[in-house]
């Protein structure tokens, strides 16, 4: 396995942030000797967000079928980065950029820098949203948050998720700088479930509300909402289009090339993950049931995730996983 450093640049707001991104190159097929010597445990850091919950459950199911002993620890993003930096946990599917830009920059630089395995969601986006009836009334841009009429009708409050999520820091910076007149609004920061409950109650009554949202998420399927344009790129490049990146520790990547290859190859579209999130949060099904149903419906994607991967004993991964999980032909 070869690890090299590459510098990339991401645009956060109007300022360019230089990132130290560590890219992993794994062998095409892990040898039996290499796989057999890989440590058994793999510890996932899982923030309490539906998409990450199902994604981590799916990965844990695959690793279990391959002979590993996965463990999932639910904790907030800030603590997750700390635990990864101290090698107390191994893998993280929830590095959402630019919302977590500051934590990410710190974690991927320095002596114990984390390894960036690339994006695990294609088509992610985050930003301010409004119900479609507000959007159709002509409030379509972040700049419209400067409208006194919109602010009064929405009660002067923008709803967001919990402090410590990364988003909280980004919104605080927007308030400090007066971006989109956010300094004239109050922020209500609570759990994601609390925020969406408030959004549902307001939408059911046709009340005006502005809140933070993202896709993939079940809300993009179940609610008639629209993202406000982001002409100042306050939410990141290209109007809030985002990267959701997979991270692991250097120690884990070096000791587990086979497992790391699988982590690197677990990638979903935003629509695929939104459907999974809807199963968990909207249909209220257990995460293991949602993950297994998705694997049953998408054996071709599971086979692609396992390309070049082996069991810990060195056998080809796909035939083993297909048999153990009773998956259909890909």
C-alpha positions in Angstrom: 0.0 0.0 0.0 1.2 3.5 -0.8 0.1 6.7 0.9 0.9 10.0 -0.7 -0.1 13.6 0.1 -1.9 15.7 -2.4 -3.1 19.3 -2.0 -6.5 20.3 -3.2 -8.4 23.5 -2.9 -12.0 23.9 -1.9 -13.9 27.2 -1.9 -15.7 28.0 1.4 -17.7 31.2 1.2 -15.5 33.6 -0.7 -12.2 32.4 0.7 -10.2 29.5 -0.7 -9.1 26.9 1.9 -6.1 24.7 1.1 -6.6 21.1 2.2 -4.1 18.4 2.8 -5.8 15.4 1.4 -4.3 12.0 1.9 -5.1 9.7 -0.9 -4.9 5.9 -0.5 -3.8 3.5 -3.2 -4.7 -0.1 -2.4 -3.6 -3.1 -4.3 -6.1 -4.4 -6.9 -6.6 -7.6 -5.0 -5.5 -8.0 -1.4 -3.4 -11.1 -1.0 -4.5 -13.9 1.3 -1.5 -13.4 3.5 -2.3 -9.7 3.9 -6.0 -10.2 4.5 -5.4 -12.9 7.1 -3.1 -10.7 9.2 -5.4 -7.7 9.3 -6.8 -7.0 12.8 -10.3 -8.2 13.3 -11.9 -5.1 14.8 -13.2 -2.1 12.9 -14.7 0.7 15.0 -17.1 3.2 13.3 -17.8 6.7 14.5 -21.5 7.3 13.8 -23.1 10.7 14.4 -26.8 10.5 15.1 -27.8 11.3 11.5 -30.0 8.9 9.6 -27.9 8.7 6.4 -24.7 7.9 8.4 -26.6 5.4 10.6 -27.8 3.3 7.7 -24.5 3.7 5.7 -22.5 2.5 8.7 -24.9 -0.3 9.4 -24.6 -1.5 5.8 -20.8 -1.4 6.0 -20.8 -3.2 9.3 -22.9 -5.9 7.9 -20.5 -6.4 5.0 -17.5 -6.4 7.3 -19.1 -9.0 9.6 -19.7 -11.2 6.6 -16.0 -10.9 5.6 -14.9 -12.1 9.1 -14.2 -8.7 10.8 -15.7 -7.6 14.1 -17.4 -4.2 13.4 -18.5 -2.0 16.2 -20.5 1.2 16.0 -20.2 4.1 18.4 -22.9 6.8 18.2 -21.5 10.2 19.1 -21.5 13.8 17.7 -19.2 15.0 15.0 -16.8 17.0 17.2 -16.2 14.0 19.5 -15.9 11.7 16.5 -13.0 13.7 15.1 -11.4 13.7 18.5 -11.8 10.0 18.9 -10.4 9.3 15.4 -7.5 11.6 16.1 -6.6 9.6 19.2 -7.0 6.3 17.4 -9.9 5.3 19.6 -12.1 4.8 16.5 -11.2 3.8 13.0 -13.7 5.0 10.3 -16.1 7.8 9.7 -18.6 8.2 6.8 -19.8 11.7 7.8 -17.1 14.3 6.9 -19.5 16.8 5.3 -17.7 19.6 3.6 -17.7 22.6 3.9 -20.0 22.4 7.0 -17.2 20.6 8.9 -14.4 22.4 7.1 -12.6 23.5 10.2 -12.7 20.1 11.9 -11.7 18.4 8.7 -8.7 20.7 8.1 -7.4 20.1 11.6 -7.9 16.4 11.3 -6.2 15.9 8.0 -3.1 17.8 8.9 -0.5 17.4 11.6 1.2 14.4 13.1 -1.9 12.1 13.5 -3.6 13.2 10.3 -6.6 11.2 9.1 -6.7 9.5 5.7 -9.3 10.9 3.2 -10.7 8.0 1.2 -12.9 10.3 -1.1 -16.6 11.1 -1.3 -19.2 8.5 -0.4 -22.2 10.4 -1.7 -22.5 11.8 -5.3 -24.8 14.8 -5.6 -25.0 16.0 -2.0 -26.1 19.5 -1.2 -26.9 21.6 1.9 -28.2 25.1 2.6 -31.3 27.1 3.5 -34.7 25.7 2.4 -38.3 27.0 2.4 -41.6 25.3 1.6 -42.5 25.5 -2.1 -45.3 28.0 -1.4 -42.7 30.5 -0.1 -40.4 29.8 -3.0 -43.3 30.3 -5.4 -44.0 33.6 -3.7 -40.7 34.8 -5.0 -38.3 34.1 -2.2 -35.8 32.0 -4.0 -32.3 33.1 -2.9 -30.2 33.5 0.2 -30.3 37.2 -0.6 -34.0 37.2 0.1 -33.2 36.5 3.8 -32.6 40.3 3.9 -36.3 40.8 3.2 -38.0 42.3 6.2 -41.3 40.8 5.0 -39.9 37.3 4.8 -38.3 37.7 8.2 -41.5 38.9 9.9 -43.7 36.2 8.3 -41.2 33.5 9.3 -41.1 34.8 12.9 -37.5 36.0 12.7 -36.1 32.6 13.3 -34.1 30.2 11.2 -34.1 26.6 12.4 -31.0 24.4 12.3 -29.4 21.3 13.9 -27.5 20.9 17.1 -24.5 22.9 18.3 -21.2 21.1 17.5 -22.4 19.7 14.2 -20.1 21.8 12.1 -23.2 23.5 10.5 -23.5 25.4 13.8 -20.1 26.9 13.3 -20.7 27.8 9.7 -24.0 29.6 10.6 -22.3 31.4 13.4 -19.7 32.7 11.0 -22.5 33.8 8.7 -24.1 35.7 11.5 -20.8 37.4 12.5 -20.2 38.5 8.9 -23.8 39.5 8.2 -24.0 37.1 5.3 -27.5 37.2 3.8 -28.4 39.5 6.7 -28.2 36.5 9.1 -27.2 38.8 11.9 -30.8 40.1 11.8 -32.2 36.6 12.4 -32.4 34.4 15.5 -31.1 30.8 15.2 -32.9 27.9 16.8 -30.5 25.0 17.1 -31.8 21.6 18.1 -31.6 18.0 17.1 -32.2 17.1 13.5 -35.4 15.4 14.5 -36.6 18.4 16.4 -35.8 20.7 13.5 -37.7 18.6 11.0 -40.6 18.2 13.4 -40.9 22.0 13.6 -40.7 22.1 9.8 -43.5 19.6 9.4 -45.7 21.3 11.8 -45.2 24.6 10.0 -45.7 23.1 6.5 -48.9 21.3 7.6 -50.3 24.6 8.6 -49.0 26.5 5.5 -47.0 28.7 7.9 -43.8 30.5 6.8 -40.6 28.9 7.9 -36.9 29.0 6.9 -34.7 26.1 8.0 -31.5 24.3 7.2 -31.6 21.1 5.2 -29.5 18.8 3.1 -29.7 16.1 0.6 -29.5 13.1 0.8 -32.3 13.1 3.3 -35.9 11.8 3.5 -37.2 15.4 3.7 -36.2 15.9 0.1 -38.6 13.1 -0.8 -41.4 13.6 1.7 -41.7 17.4 1.9 -42.3 19.9 -0.9 -39.3 22.1 -0.2 -36.9 24.1 -2.3 -33.3 25.1 -1.6 -32.6 28.8 -1.7 -29.9 29.8 -4.2 -26.5 30.6 -2.7 -25.0 33.3 -4.9 -22.3 34.0 -2.4 -21.3 30.4 -2.1 -21.7 30.7 1.7 -22.5 27.0 1.9 -19.5 26.0 -0.3 -18.7 25.9 -4.0 -21.4 25.6 -6.7 -24.3 26.8 -4.5 -23.9 24.4 -1.6 -23.0 21.3 -3.5 -21.1 19.3 -1.0 -18.6 16.5 -0.4 -19.5 13.8 2.1 -16.1 12.1 2.6 -15.0 8.9 4.2 -12.2 9.1 6.7 -10.0 6.6 8.5 -6.9 6.8 10.6 -3.4 6.4 9.3 -2.8 3.5 11.6 -5.9 1.7 10.4 -5.1 2.3 6.7 -1.6 1.0 7.1 -2.6 -2.1 9.0 -5.8 -2.9 7.0 -5.4 -2.3 3.3 -8.1 -4.8 2.4 -10.7 -3.3 4.8 -9.6 0.2 3.7 -10.3 -0.7 0.1 -13.9 -1.6 1.0 -14.3 1.6 2.9 -13.1 3.6 -0.1 -15.4 1.9 -2.5 -18.7 2.3 -0.6 -20.3 5.2 -2.6 -24.0 6.1 -3.1 -25.9 8.6 -5.1 -27.8 11.2 -3.2 -31.1 9.7 -4.3 -30.1 6.2 -3.2 -29.1 7.4 0.2 -32.3 9.6 0.5 -34.4 6.4 0.0 -32.4 4.6 2.7 -32.9 7.6 5.0 -36.6 7.6 4.3 -36.8 3.9 5.3 -35.2 4.6 8.6 -36.6 8.0 9.7 -39.9 8.4 7.8 -41.0 4.7 7.7 -39.5 4.1 11.1 -37.8 0.8 10.2 -34.7 -0.6 12.0 -31.4 0.4 10.4 -30.4 -3.2 9.9 -33.7 -3.9 8.1 -33.2 -0.8 5.8 -29.6 -1.8 5.1 -30.5 -5.4 4.3 -33.4 -4.4 2.0 -31.2 -2.0 0.1 -28.5 -4.7 -0.4 -31.2 -7.1 -1.6 -32.5 -4.6 -4.1 -29.0 -3.5 -5.2 -26.7 -6.5 -5.5 -24.8 -5.0 -8.4 -23.8 -2.1 -6.1 -22.7 -4.5 -3.4 -20.6 -6.4 -5.9 -19.0 -3.1 -7.0 -18.2 -2.2 -3.3 -16.5 -5.5 -2.9 -14.4 -5.4 -6.1 -10.9 -6.5 -5.3 -11.7 -7.1 -1.7 -11.2 -10.4 0.1 -12.4 -12.0 3.3 -9.9 -11.9 6.2 -8.9 -15.4 5.2 -8.2 -14.3 1.7 -11.2 -15.7 -0.2 -12.9 -13.5 -2.8 -15.4 -11.2 -1.1 -18.4 -11.2 -3.4 -19.2 -15.0 -3.4 -18.8 -15.1 0.4 -21.0 -12.1 1.0 -23.6 -13.2 -1.5 -24.0 -16.6 0.2 -23.9 -15.4 3.8 -26.4 -12.6 3.2 -28.5 -14.5 0.7 -28.2 -11.8 -2.0 -29.6 -12.3 -5.5 -27.3 -12.5 -8.5 -25.7 -9.2 -9.6 
